[in-house]
Amino acid sequence: MLSQVTGVLGAVLLLSIMLLVHELGHFLVAKRSGVVVEEFGFGYPPRLATLFRRGGTEYTINAIPLGGLVRLKGEDDPEGPGSFVIAPKRVRVAVLLAGAGMNLLLAVVMFTAAFTVGYPMPQYGARISEVFAGTPAAEAGLQVGDIVTQIDDQVLYGMEDLSSYVKAHPNQVIELVVHRQGELVFIKARPKVETDGTGHLGVGLSPVMAIRRFPLHQAVLQGLKLTGRFLVVTLSLPLLLLRGIVPLEAVRPIGPLGIGQLASSATQYIMASGQWFVIFYLAGILNAAVALTNLLPLPGLDGGRLLFVVAEAIRGERVAPEREGAIHAIGLVLLVVLAVIVSVQDVQNILMKVKLVDWSQLGL
């Protein structure tokens, strides 16, 4: 119960930070570019109080404590000097990109923190996660938790090496070098022959992981690499789906409830292991995902607004601001409907106790 409550609070905090940072990006670039920012608010309306006014901007506190908001002068209708819609195209593009840019920057910071506090890295060998009864592995005396580092004269760099070696040596005696509770054990086994002619030992395997703390300069580099890898994989998903490499259910979007479940899972892992990297890893993933999602060319999102700027550059004239505003309003309604559908699916997954992530299997 404690981990669930902590997970909900953690999810609210994560969402608030990444949404506030997103709006902060718009705010900073708009201010620097001469676009008038009428309001910068902490949380969403209704407004509770105005903290102060400075430089033509009201700084407010709002009732819904989730993220923040930026209200630009003339977002959808020209209102004179300093209006967003009459700003040069390069200024509008910079302001629109700034939110996603800040989320990507925060993703790098969060991943860097994960590598700094200690990140699970793959090690040599393969861990035995399961031994099936009546198989060569059980007869040879292999046990769950054993770490196999060598077969015959071949060093194992990962669990794939063990699997491929066993398949290539059906009905042949092989010698495994096993690390078991601080001792070195030598075990001989004879993989049985499967119907396809390959060898079968009868074990489940998992990678061997160890927590490694990186110095700051290396952590920053790893954080940049992990952010880039996430972006490449995410952008490749449509092709991977079409080729059948990734199943459709594996890329189902999640909403706040799903994020809460992830935060609860992360909390349980932290309480059990004492390893804090998971919360930074989760924050990094969420910020990178928010950045990409917000740049989708859909009405109501920053990417949709960018699409109108591109269309203006191609046509040589802009779409009427009132028409563009109406299209974005419709897009926002559709996005709210989508969010409700995703939340219903999140509830169904939580009720079915679907395991969303296994933090112990993370690695580069």
N, C-alpha and C positions, 0 to 999 in steps of 0.2 A: 504493500500500500504506500509506504514511504517513497519507494522508487517511482511509483506511478505519479504521485503528487509532484515529486521533484522533476520528473520528466515533463509534466505539463508546464510547470514554471520555467523549466529550461527551454522548452519549445517557444514559449511566449517571449522569453528573453532573446533567443536566437532570432526569431522573426522580427522583433522590435529593432534589434541592432542592425540587421541587414537592410531593413526597409528605411531606417533613419539614415544610414550611410548612403543609400541610394539617393534619397532626397537631398542629402547634403551635397552630393556631386552636382546635381542640377543647380542648387543654390549658389555654390562657389563659382561655377563657370558663368552662370547668368550675371551675377554681381560683377565679375571681372570683365564681362563683355558689354556691359552697359544696359542690359535688360533689367527693367525695374522689377524687383521682387517685393510684392505687396505684403506677403506673409510667409514666415517660416515657423511652422508649428510642431511641437512635440506631441505625438499622438494624433488621432483623427477626431473631427468635430462630433458633437457640438463643443464649442469653445467654453473652457472654464475660466480662463483669465488671460489678460495681456500682460506679459512680464515687463516689456519696455519697447520703445520705438527707437530705431537708429537707422540713419541713411535711407529713410523712406520705407523701411521694413518693420512690420509688427512681428514681434517674437511672442508666440502664444503657447499656452498649455491647453490641451484638449482632453475630452472625457475618455476616449477610447485609447488606452495606453499601449498602442501598437504602432511602432515606427514613427513617421512624421509626414508632413505635407509641405509642399512649396507652391505658393500661388503667385504666378507671374502676371504682370500687367498685360492685358490684351492677349491671352493665350489663344482664343478663338475669334476675336473681333478687334480690329485696330482701335486703339484708344489714344492715339497721339504718340509723342516721343517716348522711347523706352518700352514700347509694346513689343511683345515677343513676335507676333505675326508679321510685323513689318521689319524685323531685324534682318540683316543679310543672311543668305542661305548658309554660309559657313558658320555663322554664329548660332543659328538654329540647330544645325547638325551637331556642333560642339556641345550645346546645352543638352540635347537629347541623348547624346552618347555618354555624357558625363556620369549619369546614374549607373549604367552598366559598368562603366570603367571603374567607378569606386567599388562596386561589388567584386569585380575581378581583382582589384588591388587588395581588398579585404580577404579574398580567398587565398591569395599568396601569403598574406600575413598569418592567417589561421593555419595553413599547411606548414609554414615556417615554424610556428609555435609547436605544432605536433611533432616535428622532427627535433625540436630543441628539447622538449620534455621527455622524449623517448618514443621511437616509432618501431613497430615490428618489422624486421627485415628477414627475408628468406636466408636460411643457412644451408650448409651441405647436408645431404642425406634425406631420408624419408621416414616419417613417423608412422608407426603402425597404429591406426585408429580403431581397427576391428579385426578380429580373427574368427573366421567361420568354422563351425564344428565340422569334423569329418574331412577336412581338407589337408593338403600337404603342410600348410603352415601350422595347423593345430597339432598334427602328428610330430612335427619337428620341434615344437615347444616355443614358437614365437608368441609373444604376449603383447597386449595392448599397452602402448607407451614406449615400446622398444623403438630405438632410432637406428635404422640401417644406414651405415655410411659407406659400405663397400660390398661388392659381390665378386667373388673370385679375385681377380686382379684389377677390377674396374672400380674406380672411385665414383660414388653417386653424387652428382651436383644437385639433384632434385628428385622428386618422387616419380617424374616421368622416366628417368633413367632406370629406376628399379622396375617399373612396369614393362618397359620395352625389353629389358634384359631377360626377364622371366618369360615373356612371350616368345622370345627367340631361342629359348632353351627348354623345349618340352621334353619330359621324361629323362632329363639329365640332372645329375647331382650337382648342385651349386652350393657354395659356402658363403654365408652371409656374416659380415662383421657387424655386431650389434652392440650398441651402448645401452645398458640397462641399469638404471639407478646407480650411476657412477662406476659401474663395472663394464669390462669389455668381455663380450660373450661371442663365441664362434659357433654358428649353427649351420648344419647341413640339411638341405631339403631337396626333394625331387618334384618339380612342378608336373602336375598331371597334364595329359594331352586333351585339349578341347576339341570339339567337333570341327573347328576350322583349322586344326593342326597347330595352334599356338599353345604355349605353356600357361598354366594357371596355378597360382600359389594359394589363393583363398584368403586374402587380406584386404582390408580397407586402408587407404593411405591418406595422409594429410601432410602439408609442408611443414618443415622444421623452421620455426620462427624464433627470433631473439630480439629483445628490445635494445635498440641502439640510440644513444643520444649524440646528436650532431653539434659541432661548434657552430656558432651563429652564421658565419659566412657560407658554410656548407649547407646549413638548414635553409638559408634563403635560396640557394641554387636548387635544392631538392624541392622546395615549395614552388618555385617557378616551373620546374619540370612536371610536377604532379598536376599543377593547374593546366599547363599546356596539354598534358595527356588526357585530362578529363575533357577539355574542349574538343580535341581531335576525336575521341571516342564518341562523344555526344553528337557531334556533327556527322559522324559516320553511321549513326544508328539507322537512318532511313535505308541506306544501302544494305546494311547488315540484316535488317528486317526483310527486305525484298529477296535477299539471298538465302533466307532461312537460318542464318547463323545465330541470330538472337530471337527468342520467342517473343510474341507480342505482349504476353503477360509480364515479361521482365522489364518492360519500359513503360508500364502504366504510371501516369503522373500521380503524385500524392499531394494532399492538401495539409492544412494545419493539424488535423487529427493524425494523419500519417506521420508528420514531423514529430508530433508529440509521442507517438509510439517509438519512433527512432530515438528520440531523446531519452525515453524511459529505458529502452534497451541499452543505450550508452551509459546511463546512470547505473544500471544493474552491473554492467561490466566493470565500471570504475569501482563500485563498492566491493566487488568480488576480487578484483585484481590489483587495485590501487594504481592503475595506469590511466593517466589523464589525457593521453593523446586522442582518445576517441571523440571527445567533445570538440576539440579543435579540428579534427578531421571532418566531423559532421558539419561544423560551421563552414569549413572551406568548400565542401561539396555543395551546400545549400546556396552559398553566395555565388559560386560559379554557375549553378543552375538558374538562379534568379537573373543573373546577367544575360545568359543566353535566351531565357524565356522572354525577357523584356524586349529583346531585339528582334523577336519574331515579327514579320511584316503583317500584323493583325491590327485592325482598328481598335483604339483604346490603349494600345501599348506604345512605348517609345518607338519601336520598330515600325508600327503603322504610321506614326507621324513622320518618321524618316522617309517612308515610302512617298508621302505627299511632297516632301521637299525634292526627292529625286524626280518625281513626275513634273514638278514645277521647272526643274532644270532642263528636262527634256522638251517640254512643251513651250517653254519660254514665258509662260504665265502661270500664276498659281490658281488652284481651285478656290472658289469663293469661300472665305473663312467660315461663313454660316453653314455652308454645305459640308465642309470638312468637319466642323464641330458636331453636326448631326450624325455623320457617319461614325465618329468616335464615340458618341453617346450610345448608339446602337451596339457598337463593339463592346462597350463596357457592360451593357446588359447581358450580352451573350457570354462574356467572361464570367459574370456573376453566376449565370446558369451553369456554366461548366464547373465552376468552383463548388456549387452545391452537389452536382453529380459526383465529382471526385470525392467530396466529403462523405457522401453516402457509401461509396465504395470503400473508403477508409474505415468506416464503422463496420461494414461487413467483414473486412479483413481482420479487424481487431477482435470481433466476436468469434471469428473462426481461429483466432490465435495464430495467425500467419507470422512466421519468423521473418522479419524484414531484412535483417543483416546479422552476420556473424562477425563481430569485431575482431576475433582472434585470427581470422584468415586474411587480414589486410597485408599488403606488401606491394613492392614496386615491380 
